[in-house]
Amino acid sequence: MKRRNFLDIFFGGSLLATIAAFVYPVVRYVLPSKRTAVIQNSVAAAKVGELPPNAAKVFKFGSAPAVLINTAEGKLVALSAICTHLTCTVRYDGETGTLFCPCHNGRFDLNGTVLSGPPPRPLETYAVEISGPDIIVTRKS
C-alpha cells in the first residue's frame, strides 16, 4: 500500500469517527431510549397534617411525578405533575390557586383543566383518601 493511500484512509476514517462522535449524542437526545413504565395504582403520598393549607407536595407516583395539594379551604387534590405539552414538571402557585408550567407558561386549574398556554390536554387527576395516618392517592379507573 502506498503512503498516500494509507493517509487518505487514515484521515477519512478519522473524519468519520469525529462526525459520529458529534452526531451520536444528538441522536440519543432526540430519540430517547424506551423506559419501562412502573404501573402503580396507589401510593401513600403524605402523612395527615404534613401539608399546611394552600401548600403542595410533589411525590413519585410509579415512575412519574405527581402533586398533592392542600387547598386554602383544606380540600386535598392530587394530579399528575407532568405538563401535557412537553412533559415539564408543573408547580403549584398558591397565590392564584393554579398549577403553573414554567417551560411555556401553561396554567391548569385544580381539576386539571387547561386555563392558558400551549398544553393540548388536561392533567390526569387522581382520587385522594385518608387511611389512618396516611394520605393515599389512587389512580382513577
Secondary structure in CASP SS format (residue, H / E / C, confidence):
PFRMAT SS
TARGET T0000
AUTHOR 0000-0000-0000
METHOD secondary structure of the structure
MODEL  1
M C 1.00
K C 1.00
R H 1.00
R H 1.00
N H 1.00
F H 1.00
L H 1.00
D H 1.00
I H 1.00
F H 1.00
F H 1.00
G H 1.00
G H 1.00
S H 1.00
L H 1.00
L H 1.00
A H 1.00
T H 1.00
I H 1.00
A H 1.00
A H 1.00
F H 1.00
V H 1.00
Y H 1.00
P H 1.00
V H 1.00
V H 1.00
R H 1.00
Y H 1.00
V H 1.00
L C 1.00
P C 1.00
S C 1.00
K C 1.00
R C 1.00
T C 1.00
A C 1.00
V C 1.00
I C 1.00
Q C 1.00
N C 1.00
S E 1.00
V E 1.00
A E 1.00
A E 1.00
A E 1.00
K E 1.00
V C 1.00
G C 1.00
E C 1.00
L C 1.00
P C 1.00
P C 1.00
N C 1.00
A E 1.00
A E 1.00
K E 1.00
V E 1.00
F E 1.00
K E 1.00
F E 1.00
G C 1.00
S C 1.00
A E 1.00
P E 1.00
A E 1.00
V E 1.00
L E 1.00
I E 1.00
N E 1.00
T C 1.00
A C 1.00
E C 1.00
G C 1.00
K C 1.00
L E 1.00
V E 1.00
A E 1.00
L E 1.00
S E 1.00
A C 1.00
I E 1.00
C C 1.00
T C 1.00
H C 1.00
L C 1.00
T C 1.00
C C 1.00
T E 1.00
V C 1.00
R E 1.00
Y E 1.00
D E 1.00
G C 1.00
E C 1.00
T C 1.00
G C 1.00
T E 1.00
L E 1.00
F E 1.00
C E 1.00
P C 1.00
C C 1.00
H C 1.00
N C 1.00
G E 1.00
R E 1.00
F E 1.00
D C 1.00
L C 1.00
N C 1.00
G C 1.00
T C 1.00
V E 1.00
L E 1.00
S E 1.00
G C 1.00
P C 1.00
P C 1.00
P C 1.00
R C 1.00
P C 1.00
L C 1.00
E C 1.00
T E 1.00
Y E 1.00
A E 1.00
V E 1.00
E E 1.00
I E 1.00
S E 1.00
G C 1.00
P C 1.00
D E 1.00
I E 1.00
I E 1.00
V E 1.00
T E 1.00
R E 1.00
K C 1.00
S C 1.00
END
